[in-house]
Amino acid sequence: MSGLAAAKRIVVKVGSSLLIGPDGADHAWLHAFAADVARLRARGQQVLVVSSGAVALGRRRLNLAKRALTLPEKQAAAAAGQSALMRAWEEAFEPHAAHCAQVLLTRDDTEVRRRWLNARATVETLLDLGVIPVVNENDTVVTEEIRYGDNDRLAARVAQMIGADLLVLLSDVDGLYTADPRRNRAAEHLARITRLTPEIEAMAGGANASAGVGTGGMATKLAAARIASAAGCATVITLGQRPSPLLAVEAGERATIVEPSTTPAAAYKAWIAGSLAPAGALFVDAGAAQAVRRGKSLLAAGVRRVEGRFDKGDAVVIRDETGQEIARGLVRYEAEDAEKICGLKSEAIEPVLGYTSGPLIHADDLALGAHAAEA
């Protein structure tokens, strides 16, 4: 079983080789794929699409020769092609009364905590509104030093960011084999991988040079699967060159499934609790301490004192009246603003700051400490 039917939140990565035909966007494939996605949405599943193709479409529009592009040429092609790419997606989803929205990200948007929080809030709002986010790397501004380089890894980071249950990587092959099946007929297909070992990763080949427009390959897909697995997200690698690849997977067509090593919630909490150096502390009263211990959000009304200089998105320690650490979390206000709203009720925050970002620390961004159990 692929887990596709049970997943609540799904990220699907679509590569250039699937989207681009001889004369531009492959509208027939796009319309069939949109129907496939609409089928999932009709049963209550949320779907986000990570889409390549802007550079490939833009170089056609700008009549750039078939050669390696310089970075400025690639950025120009991305700028010219992104609007064409989004128009193709909008036309594909229009028959299903589904709206899509462009989301352009750089690596900093998934690795710098403040930008990560902002990006996550935007994407989750779109999903909650019933919109299909179409994500791509912002190639118009990104440089070689700070770019992902392939959308497989970007898709994995997006899946991690939004707590997706399943990442689907559409490929030019129907999964991982013990060797390249295009060169070795004796290669065996691997239907399920419970753990990504060095031996399994060594089976991946390089980029599919014959595709002509893509940058990824099986190696990048396994690298993406490793990121997703650590974030509690399963990965399906399957053949995208068919009209309804998601339906095909559900029908039992060949695919490789990489199992997650944890759950999304547990992975996120562990990251907050153990992977981030605290930038400050919030001292709370007894009522707030009790609420936090029950897994509730930390409201400004229960905070008595702010310590340290931190920015929005930084990790901070939550301490009770005795100074004992009870939790850690990602704060939604910078230190100066947090000091201004200490003790204030939620409705009083906006008149003081001119804006509100909700609780000081949302329950989703909070990890209890080892001694957080209620006395």
N, C-alpha and C positions, 0 to 999 in steps of 0.2 A: 504494500500500500504506500502511496506517495505522500499521504497526509494532506493533499490538496483540498479535499472536500471538508476536512475538519478545521483547516486554518482560518483564523478570524481576520488576520491582516497579512497580505501577500505582496511581496515586491517581485516584479517581473522585469528582468533585464533583456532588452531587445537590441541586438547589434546591427551595425551598418549593413552587413551582408544580407540581412533579412529585409531591411527597410528599403534598400536602394535597388532599383531595376535599371535597365539599359538607358532609360530616358528620364530618370529622376526617381521620386518616391514610388514604391510598388504599392499602388492603391488597392489592388485586389487582395494582396496579403494583409494590408492594414485593415481593410474592412472586415475580413474574416476573423482576424485577431480581435478586433473591437467587439464583434459578436461573441467571441469566446469570453472576453472580460465581462461583458454585459450579463452573461449567464451566471458568472460568479457573484456579481453584484446583486442580481435578482434574488439570490438566496441569502443575502445579508452580509456577504464578505466584502472587506475593504481591499482595494487593489491600488497599488502605486506602480507606475511604469518608469523604469530608468531607460532612456532612449538615446542611442547614438544616432549619427546621421547628419548632424549640422554641417560638419566640415565637408563631407562628401557631397551634399547638396549644394553647398556654397561654392565649391570649386567648379562645379558645372555652371552655376549662375555667373561666375566671374571669369569663366573660360580659362581657368588656370590649367596649365599643361599637366599631363600624367607624369609627374616626377615628385620627388620629395620636396615638400613645401618648407620655406623658411618659417620661423616662428611668426613674424609679422603677417606673412601670407596665410598661415593657418588661422591666425586670429581674425583676419579679414574674411576668410572663407566661413568661419564659424558665425561671424556677425551676419553675413549675407544669407547663410543657410538656415539659421535658427528659426526665422519667421516662416520659411517654407516648410520646415519640419513641423512646427506647431500647427500650421494650416492643414497639413496632411493628417495629423492626429485629430484635429477638431472635425474635419470632414468625415473621418472614419467613425467617430463616436456620435456624430449628430443623429443618425437614424435611430439611435437607442436612447435619445433624449438625455444623454450624459454629457456633462460639461467637464472639460479638462483645463488645467492651469499649468503654466510654465514655471518651473523652479530650477534656477541655475545655481549650482554650488561650486565652491572651490574646496580644496583639502582643508583649509582653515575652518570652513563652516562645519566640518564634522570632527575637528580635533581641538579647536579653541573653545573652551567651555561656554563662554558668553555667547559666541556666535552659534554654537551647537544648540543651546537652549532656545535662541531666537528661531533658528531653522526648524527645530522640532516643533515649536509652538505653531509656526506657520503651516507646516505639513499636516499636523494633527488637526488643526482647524479646518483645512481643506477637506480632509477625510471625513470629519464630523459633519461637514456641510454637504456631503455626497458628491464631492468633486474628485476627479481622478488627477492626482499630481503627475506631471510628466517631467522627470528630473533628468538633467544633463549636466556635465561639467561645464563651467563657464569658461570656455576656451577663448572667448574674446578678450579676457583680461589676465588669464592665468599664465604663468611662465613655466618653463621646463622644470625649474627647481622646486616648484610648489604644486605641480599638477599630479593627479592620480596616474594618468597615462593610459588607463583603460577603465571602462565602465563596469567591469566585473567587480573590481575592488570598491568602486564608488557605490555600486548597488549593495554590497555587503555592509558598508558603513551606514548607508541609509537604512537598511534593515535593522541594524544595531540601534540607530538613533531613534527609530519609532517603535522599537519593541516588536518587530514582525515575527510571526510564527514560521513563515516559510519564505525562502528566497528561491526563485525559479530563474535559472540561467539558460536562455535559449541559445543553442550552439549549432554548429554545422555537422555535429555527430550526435548520436543518441545516448551519450554518456561516456563514462571512463572505461577504457579497455586496458588490458595488461600490456599492450603495445599499440602503436598507431594502426588501426584497422585498415587504413588506406594503403599501407605498405606491407602489412603482415596479416595474411588471411587466417593465421592460427591464433590471432589475438582473441582473448576471452573478455566478454563484457562483465563488468562488476555492477550488480544491481543495487547493492546496499553496502555502505561503508559505515561501520560503527565508530571507527577512530582513524584519523588521518595520520598514518605512520610515514616515516621517511621512505619506506619501500613503496608505498602507494603513491606518494608524491613524485617519486622517480619515474612512475609509469606515464606521467603527463608529457605530451609532446610540446613543441613550440607553437608559434603563431601559425594560423592557416594561411600560408602565403598565397594559395590559389584563390582565396576569396577576394583579394584585391583592395578591399576597403576597410577591413577590420584591423584592430590592433591587438586583440586578445588571443588566447589559445587555451588549451586545457590546463596548462600550468597556472595561468592567472585565475581560472575558474576554481581550481583547488585552493589557491591562496585566498580567494574570496570565501570559499566554503569554510576554511579554517577560521576566518574572522567571524562568520555567521555562527558557526558551531559554538565558539567561545561566548557568543552573545545569547545563546539559547535558541537559535534559529536553525531549523533544518534547511538543507539545500537540495534542490532537484536540478540536475543537469540533463537536458533532453534536446532532441532535435527540434529546431524551430522552423525548418523549411517544409512546413505543412500548414494548411489553412487554419486548423484549430489545435495548436500544440498543447494547450491546457486540457482540452477535452480528451485528446489522445492519451495523455498521461493518466487521466482518471479512468480511461477505458482499459488501462493495462499495457499500453505500448511501452516499449523499452525506454528506460531512463536509469540514471544513477542517483541514488538518494544518499546524502551524507547526513548522518544523524547529529543532533545537537548534543553538546556535552553537559548542558544544564538547562534551566528555563530562562526566558528573557528577564523576568522579574528578579530572579536570584542573581543572575549575572550582573545586572545593573546595580543592585544593592551591594554586591561584593566589590564592584568597581568604586563606588562611593566610599565604602567603609575602609578599604585597604589600599587603594591605588592612588589616592590623591592626598597631597600634603595640605593640611588645613591652613588657611590664610588668616583666620581669626576665630572668635568665639562669641556665642550669644548666651547670656546668663538669663535663665527663665525662672518664673515663680512656680510654686508647688502645683497650681492648677495646670499650667502649660506643660510642666514636666510629666504630669500624669497623662495628659492628652497625647503627648509625643510617645510615651511608653505604650499607649494603646494603638499607635500607628497613625495618629491624626496629624494634620498639617500644623506647623508652628505659626500661630498668628502673632501679629505685632503686639496685641493687647497683653500677651503673657511674657513679653521680653522686658527685662529690667535694666540690662546693661549690655553694651556692645564693646568688644575688645578687638583690636587689630585693624588693619587697613585692607579691605578686600573689595573686589569688584563683583558685579552681578555675574553669577555663574561659578564663583569660586566655592571651594569646599570650606565649611566652617564647622567647628565643634559646638554642640549644644550642651551646656552645663546646668545642673540644678542649683538650688540655693546653697548647697554645701560645696559647690565647685566640682562635683563629680561629673565626669563625662557620661551622658546618657545616649547620645546619638551624634551622627554627622550627616550633613546634608549640603545640597547646592543652594546657595542663597539667591533670592531673586531681586535683591536691591544692593547697591554699593554701600560701603560702611557709613558714609556721611548721611545718606538718606535713611539707612536703618536706624541710626541714632535719633533722627528727627521724629520717627514714628514709634519709638519705644512706648509701650503702654497704650497706644491708640487703638480704638476699635476700627474694624475694616472700613466702615463708611467714612471715617475721619481722615483716611490716608490721602485721598485725592485732593481735598482742599489744602492740605499741607504741602504736598509734593508737586501737585499739578498733574499727576498721573497715578495709576495703581497697577501693580503687577501681581495682585492677589496676596496670598499669605507670604510671610518672609521665606519660609521653606515649605514647598508643597509635599504632601505625604509621599507622592511618587518619587521624589528626589531626596528621600530621607532613609538612612540606614541606622537601625538601633545598634548600640554598643553592646559589649559582652555582659555588662552589668545593668542592662536597661529593664529587666523584669521588675514589675511592681512589687513593692514590699508588702 
